[in-house]
Amino acid sequence: MTEIMDGTGGVFFAKQLEQIKAKAYDVLYPEFTYDKAFDVSSEVNPGAQEIVYQTFDQRGEAKLINGNASDVPRVDVDGKETRIPVRTIADAFGYTQDEIEAARFAGVPLDRKRAAAARRIIEEKMNYLAWFGDAAAGLIGFFTTSLIDTSAAADIGGGVTVWSSKSAAQILADVNTAFSAVFENTEGVERANRMGLPLAQWNLIMTTNMGTGTDTTIAKYIVQNSPFLTSLDQIMAIPELKNAAGTADEDVLAVWTKNPDKVQIEIPMDVTFMEPEKNGLEYVTIARARYAGMNMYYPKSAYILTDI
């Protein structure tokens, strides 16, 4: 800070940056969905270059034998190693020396919106990567991994699959298809406990009754009768599910198990503001985070239904 104006000016700028950073950390942006849909961990050291985890499966069988048998069948465990890179996400903001001097002269705080924007834009990137990943960077996303099983919604005739053209019973059938797929494909081991929908479909089931003569909405009926969901809060409105199948009008329904042992977003270092650096007559502060993204430990615990 010794390069900034005089000593008093340096103290002013240093205190302003401390307040600006603190304020930026306090800002909350509820529209992000990655940290609500999935558990977030920061257990990995920020200096790590990659995350390595192993998944195991057992093989073999037991059989009836005689007391003196020597051919007892063997069992074993097969392990698969998965490596996820840790990447840096960064942006920057700055204040000119004229802005610093003017704020000091007027006795007003420096504009904090730039720091808040720097933090927000990094979180926007995290949110995008959680859902769509980045193949070039080696980061998987929920909709870009080949690990999750996927199928299309039921065709009710003429190639029509979208919910806006379906009855309540037909919508329920699609929902049951997704949850049942997880349950049956894992022989009852996995029971998905979250369902995500684009905003239009979420609004449809939240406001449309099951039929005439009842005030029970489709969403409430699902919760009341599902062996997998217990509250309306488990049905999430997620904007990223609109057109998530890759082309227009291919909205998707997603179900998954919200459990850190199944799927988790790893952020080794949250957004951090570095010390400002002098660049001509401007002082630039870099905001950076370390991000490893989605770790899909049990991909069979999720399912995607397209074309809803």
C-alpha positions, 0 to 999 in steps of 0.5 A: 500500500506504500505506493498509494498517494501518501501514508494517510491515503494508503490507510484510507484505501486499505480500510476501504478494501477491507470493508468492500471485501467483507461486504462482498462476502455478505451478499447472497444470491438465492437464484444460484441452484448448485448449492441447493440441489447438491451438497458442497464440500471444501474439504480438499486443500486449495493447493491440490491439483486433482481429487482422486477417489475410488469406487469398489464393487464386489464379485464372486459367489458362495455355494454349498460345500461338503465339510472336506471340500477344497474348492471353496469359491473365492470372492474379490473386490474390484476398484475403479479410480477416478481423477477430477482436476482442480481448476482456478476461476478468476476475475478482477476489479479495480479503482483508479487513483483519481477515484480513491482520492475523490472518495477520500476527499469527499469522505464517502466509501468507495463503490462496493458494487464492483467487488460484489459483481466479481464474486457474483460472476465467479459464482455464476461460473460455478453454478454453470459448471455444476450443471454443464461442466467443461469438457476441455477443463476435464470438469463434468456436469450433471447434464454432460456426464455419460454416467447418469442414465437417461430416457425420453418422456412417454409419447402420448401419440404423434410424438407428443411428450411435453407436459403442457399437452399431458393430463395429470395422470400422464404427468404422474406416470413420467414422474414415476418412471424417473423415480422407479428407474433409480430404485429398480436399476439399483435393485432397491439400493438407491432411493432418489429424494429430490426432483428438479423441474424447469420453472414452467413445469414446476409451476404447472404441477404446483398450480394444476389440480389432479382433476375436477372435484379436488383441490389437491395439486399434482405436486401435493399428490406426488408428495402424499403418495410417493415413497421417495418424496416427503415434502414439496420442498424436495420438488425444486424449480431449477432454471437450468433444466430448461433446454438442458437436453441440448436443443430448444424445447428439450426440457428435462426432469431430473431426480437424484439423491441429495447426499454427499456420499452420492454426489457432491460439489467440491470447492476447495477455496471459496471466492478470495480477494487478493491484495491489489496490484498497481497497474498504471494509475489503477489498483486492480484486485483479483478475485479467485476461487478453486473449483473441482466441481461435481463428484459423481460417486454413485451415478445410478442414484440419479436419473434424467427424463428428457422432452417434458 
